[in-house]
């Protein structure tokens, strides 16, 4: 059964797409089966995976509006190494069209049910706003990874996002939870960075990933080459950080699965 994770933050510029692309590539490097879904009309995750968003035969837009089956929408074995459902500007129209469709909040969830056993991880990249696309992602997921910079305004933004996650949990998806908080563009030389980081650990505890993503030139350059950092410069600090994050995510997932098995055995 695939573990479906939404990578989101209602604040822009915090490394959502960078995290989605590089975490997907790092999971593939550990031999995991990965599907990345781009739910942002800008299509940055699509382009960053080495796929031209303008050349997509079927995108996530057609998938959500019943104009294509999920098998038609998947780009198998993208240049980045994982499977991809891409996005482009067509997705802008999806919000209006979704309003007219039945079970509009669950369109993505219903589509993914067909692939439940085909992948180990499904990662969903989102636009930096709360809209019907983001609601579809959260309704389909079991967990949320929140990338955030360690700055003052980020703390304000995360409280709003937590409120959104709580509402989705109560009304649409009782399985939804915060999977982890990821500190991005991390610069330990700045006192504010260290202060905000300490507040995050104090408030969220072990929800905060031990891995931090540093400010790194190679991470910034890689998307212009249509590659994750791991394929652009595997020895860069950014690439190594995302490999570490993948390992941490896998360990947490395996621990959860082991605990679930123990609970079932005790119940029997």
MIMAR-860308 format. One record per residue (C-alpha): residue in three letters; residue number from 0; x, y, z; chain. Coordinates in nm, 4 decimals, padded with zeros to 6 digits. Layout:
BEGIN
r aa=ALA&i=NUM&px=X&py=Y&pz=Z&ch=A
...
***
This chain:
BEGIN
r aa=UNK&i=0&px=00.0000&py=00.0000&pz=00.0000&ch=A
r aa=UNK&i=1&px=00.1472&py=00.3338&pz=-00.1059&ch=A
r aa=UNK&i=2&px=00.2165&py=00.5969&pz=00.1551&ch=A
r aa=UNK&i=3&px=00.0665&py=00.9164&pz=00.0116&ch=A
r aa=UNK&i=4&px=00.2233&py=01.2399&pz=00.1349&ch=A
r aa=UNK&i=5&px=00.1316&py=01.5987&pz=00.0571&ch=A
r aa=UNK&i=6&px=00.4153&py=01.8499&pz=00.0578&ch=A
r aa=UNK&i=7&px=00.2643&py=02.1885&pz=00.1234&ch=A
r aa=UNK&i=8&px=00.2852&py=02.5253&pz=00.2919&ch=A
r aa=UNK&i=9&px=00.0479&py=02.8152&pz=00.2355&ch=A
r aa=UNK&i=10&px=00.3532&py=03.0422&pz=00.2243&ch=A
r aa=UNK&i=11&px=00.5428&py=03.0540&pz=-00.1045&ch=A
r aa=UNK&i=12&px=00.9170&py=03.0281&pz=-00.1534&ch=A
r aa=UNK&i=13&px=00.9863&py=02.7777&pz=00.1237&ch=A
r aa=UNK&i=14&px=01.1122&py=02.4901&pz=-00.0913&ch=A
r aa=UNK&i=15&px=00.7979&py=02.2825&pz=-00.1522&ch=A
r aa=UNK&i=16&px=00.8794&py=02.1887&pz=-00.5103&ch=A
r aa=UNK&i=17&px=01.2503&py=02.1503&pz=-00.4372&ch=A
r aa=UNK&i=18&px=01.1617&py=01.9117&pz=-00.1567&ch=A
r aa=UNK&i=19&px=00.9116&py=01.7152&pz=-00.3633&ch=A
r aa=UNK&i=20&px=01.1500&py=01.6603&pz=-00.6566&ch=A
r aa=UNK&i=21&px=01.4612&py=01.5891&pz=-00.4512&ch=A
r aa=UNK&i=22&px=01.2903&py=01.3678&pz=-00.1956&ch=A
r aa=UNK&i=23&px=01.1324&py=01.1651&pz=-00.4785&ch=A
r aa=UNK&i=24&px=01.4714&py=01.1173&pz=-00.6461&ch=A
r aa=UNK&i=25&px=01.6347&py=01.0239&pz=-00.3144&ch=A
r aa=UNK&i=26&px=01.3663&py=00.7648&pz=-00.2390&ch=A
r aa=UNK&i=27&px=01.4220&py=00.6129&pz=-00.5830&ch=A
r aa=UNK&i=28&px=01.7951&py=00.5951&pz=-00.5034&ch=A
r aa=UNK&i=29&px=01.7040&py=00.3747&pz=-00.2055&ch=A
r aa=UNK&i=30&px=01.5119&py=00.1406&pz=-00.4402&ch=A
r aa=UNK&i=31&px=01.1646&py=00.2657&pz=-00.3486&ch=A
r aa=UNK&i=32&px=00.8863&py=00.2872&pz=-00.6086&ch=A
r aa=UNK&i=33&px=00.7814&py=00.6523&pz=-00.6302&ch=A
r aa=UNK&i=34&px=00.5110&py=00.8545&pz=-00.8037&ch=A
r aa=UNK&i=35&px=00.5286&py=01.2354&pz=-00.7989&ch=A
r aa=UNK&i=36&px=00.2094&py=01.4308&pz=-00.8681&ch=A
r aa=UNK&i=37&px=00.2362&py=01.7964&pz=-00.9662&ch=A
r aa=UNK&i=38&px=-00.0751&py=01.9847&pz=-00.8529&ch=A
r aa=UNK&i=39&px=00.0620&py=02.3330&pz=-00.9175&ch=A
r aa=UNK&i=40&px=-00.0482&py=02.5025&pz=-01.2439&ch=A
r aa=UNK&i=41&px=00.3011&py=02.6520&pz=-01.2710&ch=A
r aa=UNK&i=42&px=00.4277&py=02.3004&pz=-01.3447&ch=A
r aa=UNK&i=43&px=00.7637&py=02.3577&pz=-01.1758&ch=A
r aa=UNK&i=44&px=00.7863&py=02.0030&pz=-01.0376&ch=A
r aa=UNK&i=45&px=00.7154&py=01.8729&pz=-01.3880&ch=A
r aa=UNK&i=46&px=00.9920&py=02.0791&pz=-01.5459&ch=A
r aa=UNK&i=47&px=01.2260&py=02.0013&pz=-01.2554&ch=A
r aa=UNK&i=48&px=01.1744&py=01.6319&pz=-01.3299&ch=A
r aa=UNK&i=49&px=01.3018&py=01.6765&pz=-01.6845&ch=A
r aa=UNK&i=50&px=00.9571&py=01.6693&pz=-01.8487&ch=A
r aa=UNK&i=51&px=00.8373&py=01.9549&pz=-02.0714&ch=A
r aa=UNK&i=52&px=00.5042&py=02.0682&pz=-01.9269&ch=A
r aa=UNK&i=53&px=00.3985&py=02.1996&pz=-02.2693&ch=A
r aa=UNK&i=54&px=00.4427&py=01.8563&pz=-02.4285&ch=A
r aa=UNK&i=55&px=00.2240&py=01.6568&pz=-02.1873&ch=A
r aa=UNK&i=56&px=-00.0290&py=01.4445&pz=-02.3730&ch=A
r aa=UNK&i=57&px=-00.2369&py=01.4077&pz=-02.0562&ch=A
r aa=UNK&i=58&px=-00.1829&py=01.6052&pz=-01.7374&ch=A
r aa=UNK&i=59&px=-00.3311&py=01.5991&pz=-01.3886&ch=A
r aa=UNK&i=60&px=-00.5977&py=01.8359&pz=-01.5233&ch=A
r aa=UNK&i=61&px=-00.7416&py=01.5675&pz=-01.7506&ch=A
r aa=UNK&i=62&px=-00.7169&py=01.3161&pz=-01.4683&ch=A
r aa=UNK&i=63&px=-00.9162&py=01.5287&pz=-01.2220&ch=A
r aa=UNK&i=64&px=-01.1844&py=01.6162&pz=-01.4777&ch=A
r aa=UNK&i=65&px=-01.2382&py=01.2604&pz=-01.6064&ch=A
r aa=UNK&i=66&px=-01.0848&py=01.3294&pz=-01.9470&ch=A
r aa=UNK&i=67&px=-00.8084&py=01.0706&pz=-01.8951&ch=A
r aa=UNK&i=68&px=-00.7478&py=00.7571&pz=-01.6913&ch=A
r aa=UNK&i=69&px=-00.4608&py=00.7579&pz=-01.4458&ch=A
r aa=UNK&i=70&px=-00.2589&py=00.5162&pz=-01.6605&ch=A
r aa=UNK&i=71&px=-00.2797&py=00.7658&pz=-01.9467&ch=A
r aa=UNK&i=72&px=-00.1658&py=01.0535&pz=-01.7261&ch=A
r aa=UNK&i=73&px=00.1451&py=00.8860&pz=-01.5824&ch=A
r aa=UNK&i=74&px=00.4826&py=00.9592&pz=-01.7411&ch=A
r aa=UNK&i=75&px=00.6696&py=00.6376&pz=-01.6709&ch=A
r aa=UNK&i=76&px=01.0312&py=00.6539&pz=-01.5559&ch=A
r aa=UNK&i=77&px=01.0849&py=01.0263&pz=-01.6056&ch=A
r aa=UNK&i=78&px=01.4421&py=01.1536&pz=-01.6575&ch=A
r aa=UNK&i=79&px=01.4544&py=01.2048&pz=-01.2797&ch=A
r aa=UNK&i=80&px=01.3962&py=00.8307&pz=-01.2250&ch=A
r aa=UNK&i=81&px=01.0450&py=00.8252&pz=-01.0811&ch=A
r aa=UNK&i=82&px=00.6977&py=00.8165&pz=-01.2345&ch=A
r aa=UNK&i=83&px=00.5247&py=01.1508&pz=-01.2774&ch=A
r aa=UNK&i=84&px=00.1794&py=01.2957&pz=-01.3286&ch=A
r aa=UNK&i=85&px=00.2594&py=01.6401&pz=-01.4616&ch=A
r aa=UNK&i=86&px=00.0856&py=01.9750&pz=-01.4612&ch=A
r aa=UNK&i=87&px=00.0741&py=02.2882&pz=-01.6727&ch=A
r aa=UNK&i=88&px=-00.1384&py=02.6008&pz=-01.7144&ch=A
r aa=UNK&i=89&px=-00.4438&py=02.3909&pz=-01.8073&ch=A
r aa=UNK&i=90&px=-00.4775&py=02.3080&pz=-01.4394&ch=A
r aa=UNK&i=91&px=-00.5904&py=02.6652&pz=-01.3681&ch=A
r aa=UNK&i=92&px=-00.9266&py=02.5777&pz=-01.5229&ch=A
r aa=UNK&i=93&px=-00.9669&py=02.2696&pz=-01.3067&ch=A
r aa=UNK&i=94&px=-01.0841&py=02.4587&pz=-00.9993&ch=A
r aa=UNK&i=95&px=-01.3872&py=02.6005&pz=-01.1770&ch=A
r aa=UNK&i=96&px=-01.4692&py=02.2701&pz=-01.3443&ch=A
r aa=UNK&i=97&px=-01.4295&py=02.0720&pz=-01.0221&ch=A
r aa=UNK&i=98&px=-01.7051&py=02.2773&pz=-00.8618&ch=A
r aa=UNK&i=99&px=-01.9502&py=02.1164&pz=-01.1024&ch=A
r aa=UNK&i=100&px=-01.8343&py=01.7579&pz=-01.0472&ch=A
r aa=UNK&i=101&px=-01.9536&py=01.5057&pz=-00.7876&ch=A
r aa=UNK&i=102&px=-01.7240&py=01.4346&pz=-00.4903&ch=A
r aa=UNK&i=103&px=-01.5097&py=01.7266&pz=-00.5981&ch=A
r aa=UNK&i=104&px=-01.2822&py=01.7045&pz=-00.2903&ch=A
r aa=UNK&i=105&px=-01.2021&py=01.3376&pz=-00.3580&ch=A
r aa=UNK&i=106&px=-01.1202&py=01.3318&pz=-00.7293&ch=A
r aa=UNK&i=107&px=-00.7514&py=01.2639&pz=-00.6733&ch=A
r aa=UNK&i=108&px=-00.8149&py=01.0101&pz=-00.3989&ch=A
r aa=UNK&i=109&px=-01.0487&py=00.8092&pz=-00.6225&ch=A
r aa=UNK&i=110&px=-00.7955&py=00.8094&pz=-00.9067&ch=A
r aa=UNK&i=111&px=-00.5116&py=00.6929&pz=-00.6811&ch=A
r aa=UNK&i=112&px=-00.7112&py=00.3984&pz=-00.5464&ch=A
r aa=UNK&i=113&px=-00.6342&py=00.2175&pz=-00.8731&ch=A
r aa=UNK&i=114&px=-00.2604&py=00.2321&pz=-00.7966&ch=A
r aa=UNK&i=115&px=-00.2603&py=00.1571&pz=-00.4245&ch=A
r aa=UNK&i=116&px=-00.0140&py=-00.1331&pz=-00.4506&ch=A
r aa=UNK&i=117&px=00.2031&py=-00.0108&pz=-00.7361&ch=A
r aa=UNK&i=118&px=00.4133&py=00.2376&pz=-00.5358&ch=A
r aa=UNK&i=119&px=00.5835&py=00.2655&pz=-00.1997&ch=A
r aa=UNK&i=120&px=00.5491&py=00.6450&pz=-00.1867&ch=A
r aa=UNK&i=121&px=00.3315&py=00.9002&pz=-00.3645&ch=A
r aa=UNK&i=122&px=00.4451&py=01.2620&pz=-00.3199&ch=A
r aa=UNK&i=123&px=00.2132&py=01.5505&pz=-00.4094&ch=A
r aa=UNK&i=124&px=00.3421&py=01.9018&pz=-00.4832&ch=A
r aa=UNK&i=125&px=00.0949&py=02.1857&pz=-00.4254&ch=A
r aa=UNK&i=126&px=00.0386&py=02.5516&pz=-00.5075&ch=A
r aa=UNK&i=127&px=00.1165&py=02.7997&pz=-00.2253&ch=A
r aa=UNK&i=128&px=-00.2480&py=02.8546&pz=-00.1392&ch=A
r aa=UNK&i=129&px=-00.5474&py=02.6737&pz=00.0013&ch=A
r aa=UNK&i=130&px=-00.7767&py=02.5904&pz=-00.2878&ch=A
r aa=UNK&i=131&px=-00.9692&py=02.2919&pz=-00.4195&ch=A
r aa=UNK&i=132&px=-00.6503&py=02.1402&pz=-00.5624&ch=A
r aa=UNK&i=133&px=-00.4831&py=02.1464&pz=-00.2208&ch=A
r aa=UNK&i=134&px=-00.7986&py=02.0065&pz=-00.0606&ch=A
r aa=UNK&i=135&px=-00.7858&py=01.7176&pz=-00.3090&ch=A
r aa=UNK&i=136&px=-00.4247&py=01.6497&pz=-00.2127&ch=A
r aa=UNK&i=137&px=-00.4983&py=01.6575&pz=00.1602&ch=A
r aa=UNK&i=138&px=-00.8065&py=01.4375&pz=00.1199&ch=A
r aa=UNK&i=139&px=-00.5991&py=01.1761&pz=-00.0631&ch=A
r aa=UNK&i=140&px=-00.3040&py=01.1736&pz=00.1782&ch=A
r aa=UNK&i=141&px=-00.2189&py=01.0086&pz=00.5067&ch=A
r aa=UNK&i=142&px=00.0413&py=01.2678&pz=00.6003&ch=A
r aa=UNK&i=143&px=00.1669&py=01.6198&pz=00.5367&ch=A
r aa=UNK&i=144&px=00.5293&py=01.7242&pz=00.5102&ch=A
r aa=UNK&i=145&px=00.5641&py=02.0964&pz=00.5819&ch=A
r aa=UNK&i=146&px=00.8799&py=02.2604&pz=00.4476&ch=A
r aa=UNK&i=147&px=00.9522&py=02.5945&pz=00.6136&ch=A
r aa=UNK&i=148&px=01.2273&py=02.8483&pz=00.6546&ch=A
r aa=UNK&i=149&px=01.3369&py=02.9318&pz=01.0059&ch=A
r aa=UNK&i=150&px=01.2170&py=03.2922&pz=01.0032&ch=A
r aa=UNK&i=151&px=00.9595&py=03.4916&pz=01.1972&ch=A
r aa=UNK&i=152&px=00.6822&py=03.5023&pz=00.9363&ch=A
r aa=UNK&i=153&px=00.7101&py=03.1280&pz=00.8810&ch=A
r aa=UNK&i=154&px=00.5919&py=03.0691&pz=01.2370&ch=A
r aa=UNK&i=155&px=00.2801&py=03.2749&pz=01.1697&ch=A
r aa=UNK&i=156&px=00.2077&py=03.0889&pz=00.8472&ch=A
r aa=UNK&i=157&px=00.2419&py=02.7429&pz=00.9957&ch=A
r aa=UNK&i=158&px=-00.0315&py=02.8060&pz=01.2514&ch=A
r aa=UNK&i=159&px=-00.2774&py=02.8773&pz=00.9688&ch=A
r aa=UNK&i=160&px=-00.1712&py=02.5604&pz=00.7878&ch=A
r aa=UNK&i=161&px=-00.2171&py=02.3498&pz=01.1010&ch=A
r aa=UNK&i=162&px=-00.5687&py=02.4886&pz=01.1309&ch=A
r aa=UNK&i=163&px=-00.6380&py=02.3832&pz=00.7731&ch=A
r aa=UNK&i=164&px=-00.5025&py=02.0327&pz=00.8349&ch=A
r aa=UNK&i=165&px=-00.7213&py=01.9997&pz=01.1462&ch=A
r aa=UNK&i=166&px=-01.0328&py=02.0982&pz=00.9496&ch=A
r aa=UNK&i=167&px=-00.9571&py=01.8498&pz=00.6711&ch=A
r aa=UNK&i=168&px=-00.8956&py=01.5822&pz=00.9347&ch=A
r aa=UNK&i=169&px=-01.2308&py=01.6489&pz=01.0999&ch=A
r aa=UNK&i=170&px=-01.4443&py=01.6888&pz=00.7878&ch=A
r aa=UNK&i=171&px=-01.2878&py=01.4962&pz=00.4999&ch=A
r aa=UNK&i=172&px=-00.9966&py=01.2727&pz=00.5989&ch=A
r aa=UNK&i=173&px=-00.9673&py=01.1366&pz=00.9538&ch=A
r aa=UNK&i=174&px=-00.6385&py=00.9629&pz=00.8652&ch=A
r aa=UNK&i=175&px=-00.4612&py=01.2893&pz=00.7837&ch=A
r aa=UNK&i=176&px=-00.1804&py=01.3968&pz=01.0168&ch=A
r aa=UNK&i=177&px=00.1362&py=01.6013&pz=01.0143&ch=A
r aa=UNK&i=178&px=00.4078&py=01.3663&pz=00.8954&ch=A
r aa=UNK&i=179&px=00.6930&py=01.6035&pz=00.9628&ch=A
r aa=UNK&i=180&px=00.8286&py=01.9577&pz=00.9705&ch=A
r aa=UNK&i=181&px=01.1278&py=02.0141&pz=00.7422&ch=A
r aa=UNK&i=182&px=01.3613&py=02.3071&pz=00.8006&ch=A
r aa=UNK&i=183&px=01.4747&py=02.4387&pz=00.4608&ch=A
r aa=UNK&i=184&px=01.7276&py=02.7007&pz=00.3432&ch=A
r aa=UNK&i=185&px=01.8902&py=02.6490&pz=00.6811&ch=A
r aa=UNK&i=186&px=02.1765&py=02.8804&pz=00.7761&ch=A
r aa=UNK&i=187&px=02.3128&py=02.8004&pz=01.1240&ch=A
r aa=UNK&i=188&px=02.5166&py=03.1233&pz=01.1257&ch=A
r aa=UNK&i=189&px=02.1994&py=03.3289&pz=01.1758&ch=A
r aa=UNK&i=190&px=02.0748&py=03.3646&pz=01.5329&ch=A
r aa=UNK&i=191&px=01.7124&py=03.3945&pz=01.4129&ch=A
r aa=UNK&i=192&px=01.7446&py=03.0602&pz=01.2340&ch=A
r aa=UNK&i=193&px=01.8604&py=02.8919&pz=01.5532&ch=A
r aa=UNK&i=194&px=01.5903&py=03.0623&pz=01.7624&ch=A
r aa=UNK&i=195&px=01.3052&py=02.9634&pz=01.5299&ch=A
r aa=UNK&i=196&px=01.4461&py=02.6118&pz=01.4971&ch=A
r aa=UNK&i=197&px=01.4471&py=02.5760&pz=01.8755&ch=A
r aa=UNK&i=198&px=01.0853&py=02.6949&pz=01.8957&ch=A
r aa=UNK&i=199&px=00.9834&py=02.4384&pz=01.6334&ch=A
r aa=UNK&i=200&px=01.1475&py=02.1517&pz=01.8199&ch=A
r aa=UNK&i=201&px=00.9987&py=02.2721&pz=02.1475&ch=A
r aa=UNK&i=202&px=00.6458&py=02.2850&pz=02.0020&ch=A
r aa=UNK&i=203&px=00.6446&py=01.9922&pz=01.7559&ch=A
r aa=UNK&i=204&px=00.8958&py=01.7595&pz=01.9219&ch=A
r aa=UNK&i=205&px=00.9878&py=01.4579&pz=01.7120&ch=A
r aa=UNK&i=206&px=00.7646&py=01.5781&pz=01.4273&ch=A
r aa=UNK&i=207&px=01.0581&py=01.8006&pz=01.3299&ch=A
r aa=UNK&i=208&px=01.2937&py=01.6072&pz=01.1039&ch=A
r aa=UNK&i=209&px=01.6487&py=01.5862&pz=01.2309&ch=A
r aa=UNK&i=210&px=01.7622&py=01.6479&pz=00.8752&ch=A
r aa=UNK&i=211&px=01.7899&py=02.0135&pz=00.7768&ch=A
r aa=UNK&i=212&px=01.8184&py=02.1346&pz=00.4190&ch=A
r aa=UNK&i=213&px=02.0976&py=02.3915&pz=00.3811&ch=A
r aa=UNK&i=214&px=02.1130&py=02.6871&pz=00.1501&ch=A
r aa=UNK&i=215&px=02.2951&py=02.5352&pz=-00.1446&ch=A
r aa=UNK&i=216&px=02.3876&py=02.6664&pz=-00.4890&ch=A
r aa=UNK&i=217&px=02.3559&py=02.3246&pz=-00.6531&ch=A
r aa=UNK&i=218&px=01.9993&py=02.2858&pz=-00.5248&ch=A
r aa=UNK&i=219&px=01.9144&py=02.6205&pz=-00.6811&ch=A
r aa=UNK&i=220&px=02.0847&py=02.5377&pz=-01.0121&ch=A
r aa=UNK&i=221&px=01.9471&py=02.1860&pz=-01.0631&ch=A
r aa=UNK&i=222&px=01.5900&py=02.2796&pz=-01.1755&ch=A
r aa=UNK&i=223&px=01.7229&py=02.4825&pz=-01.4698&ch=A
r aa=UNK&i=224&px=01.8791&py=02.1584&pz=-01.5942&ch=A
r aa=UNK&i=225&px=01.5577&py=01.9606&pz=-01.5416&ch=A
r aa=UNK&i=226&px=01.7240&py=01.7414&pz=-01.2799&ch=A
r aa=UNK&i=227&px=01.7081&py=01.6727&pz=-00.9066&ch=A
r aa=UNK&i=228&px=02.0272&py=01.7726&pz=-00.7243&ch=A
r aa=UNK&i=229&px=02.1141&py=01.4042&pz=-00.6817&ch=A
r aa=UNK&i=230&px=02.1502&py=01.3671&pz=-01.0597&ch=A
r aa=UNK&i=231&px=02.2962&py=01.7133&pz=-01.1152&ch=A
r aa=UNK&i=232&px=02.5659&py=01.6945&pz=-00.8457&ch=A
r aa=UNK&i=233&px=02.5335&py=01.3912&pz=-00.6206&ch=A
r aa=UNK&i=234&px=02.8119&py=01.5124&pz=-00.3913&ch=A
r aa=UNK&i=235&px=02.6548&py=01.8507&pz=-00.3182&ch=A
r aa=UNK&i=236&px=02.5407&py=01.9340&pz=00.0330&ch=A
r aa=UNK&i=237&px=02.1830&py=01.9710&pz=-00.0900&ch=A
r aa=UNK&i=238&px=02.1761&py=01.6281&pz=-00.2542&ch=A
r aa=UNK&i=239&px=02.3243&py=01.4638&pz=00.0541&ch=A
r aa=UNK&i=240&px=02.0699&py=01.6365&pz=00.2781&ch=A
r aa=UNK&i=241&px=01.7758&py=01.5022&pz=00.0790&ch=A
r aa=UNK&i=242&px=01.9257&py=01.1526&pz=00.0831&ch=A
r aa=UNK&i=243&px=01.9396&py=01.1838&pz=00.4604&ch=A
r aa=UNK&i=244&px=01.5754&py=01.2997&pz=00.4660&ch=A
r aa=UNK&i=245&px=01.4715&py=00.9989&pz=00.2568&ch=A
r aa=UNK&i=246&px=01.6446&py=00.7666&pz=00.5022&ch=A
r aa=UNK&i=247&px=01.4711&py=00.9360&pz=00.7940&ch=A
r aa=UNK&i=248&px=01.1310&py=00.9096&pz=00.6247&ch=A
r aa=UNK&i=249&px=01.1828&py=00.5408&pz=00.5482&ch=A
r aa=UNK&i=250&px=01.2879&py=00.4634&pz=00.9057&ch=A
r aa=UNK&i=251&px=00.9836&py=00.6419&pz=01.0473&ch=A
r aa=UNK&i=252&px=00.7557&py=00.4597&pz=00.8040&ch=A
r aa=UNK&i=253&px=00.9022&py=00.1205&pz=00.8946&ch=A
r aa=UNK&i=254&px=00.8593&py=00.1957&pz=01.2655&ch=A
r aa=UNK&i=255&px=00.4952&py=00.2911&pz=01.2108&ch=A
r aa=UNK&i=256&px=00.4321&py=-00.0279&pz=01.0160&ch=A
r aa=UNK&i=257&px=00.5958&py=-00.2381&pz=01.2874&ch=A
r aa=UNK&i=258&px=00.3840&py=-00.0717&pz=01.5564&ch=A
r aa=UNK&i=259&px=00.0696&py=-00.1279&pz=01.3508&ch=A
r aa=UNK&i=260&px=00.1512&py=-00.4984&pz=01.3169&ch=A
r aa=UNK&i=261&px=00.2081&py=-00.5255&pz=01.6913&ch=A
r aa=UNK&i=262&px=-00.1272&py=-00.3584&pz=01.7596&ch=A
r aa=UNK&i=263&px=-00.3042&py=-00.6051&pz=01.5298&ch=A
r aa=UNK&i=264&px=-00.1319&py=-00.9007&pz=01.6933&ch=A
r aa=UNK&i=265&px=-00.2278&py=-00.7790&pz=02.0415&ch=A
r aa=UNK&i=266&px=-00.5877&py=-00.7333&pz=01.9307&ch=A
r aa=UNK&i=267&px=-00.5959&py=-01.0929&pz=01.8004&ch=A
***
